Amino acid sequence: MENFKIILLINAMAMAACTPPIERDYIVDGPRNAMFGVDLKSCKHLAETTQQGVGAAGAVIGATSGAIFGALDEDSDSETVLAGAGIGAVAGAAAAQDASQTEQRNIVIRCLQNRGHAVVG
């Protein structure tokens, strides 16, 4: 169980350390027109407001599943269950945040495309 805890913590920290996809540069097929910067800011704001609270939901799901896995360990005690819940919360929040950030980037790309920019990625 101890190795499992370490692996989950390392994984969660690694995911948290990555540059959020919404902040990476956007690839445009052709020149960027004068409105690109204004539209980008507006589209990022739209994307960020549509994805609020996703990390908290992932933390709850992760904590629940972590507690269950901790309880299933044959040597489990209340400390193991709590550790599993804590690790699950961190891993769940990190995974949900990663998925949310990817979806935010997709929202920004679609928003920019709808405003006439030839964004390809």
C-alpha positions, 0 to 999 in steps of 0.5 A: 500500500505504501508504494501505491501511495507514493506513485499516486502522489508523484503522479498528481504532482507531475500533472499539477506541474504541467503548463495548462493547455489554455495557456499554450500558444494557439496555432493559426493557419495564416496571419492573425488579424487585429482582433485576435488578441481581444477575441482570445482574451474573451474566449479564455474568459468564456472557457474558464467560467464554464469549467469552474468547480470541476476540480472539487468534484474530482476531489470528492470522487477521488476521495471516495474511491481512495477510501474504498481502496484503502478499506479493501486492503487486507491490512487496513485500519482507519489510518489506511482508509484516511490515507487512501481518501487523501491520496484519492482526493489529490489524484482525483482533483488533479485528473479532473483539473487536467481534463477540465483544462483540456476542455477549456482549450477546446472551448477557446479554439471553437470560440476563436473559430466561430469568430472567424479565426483560422485556429487549427490547434 
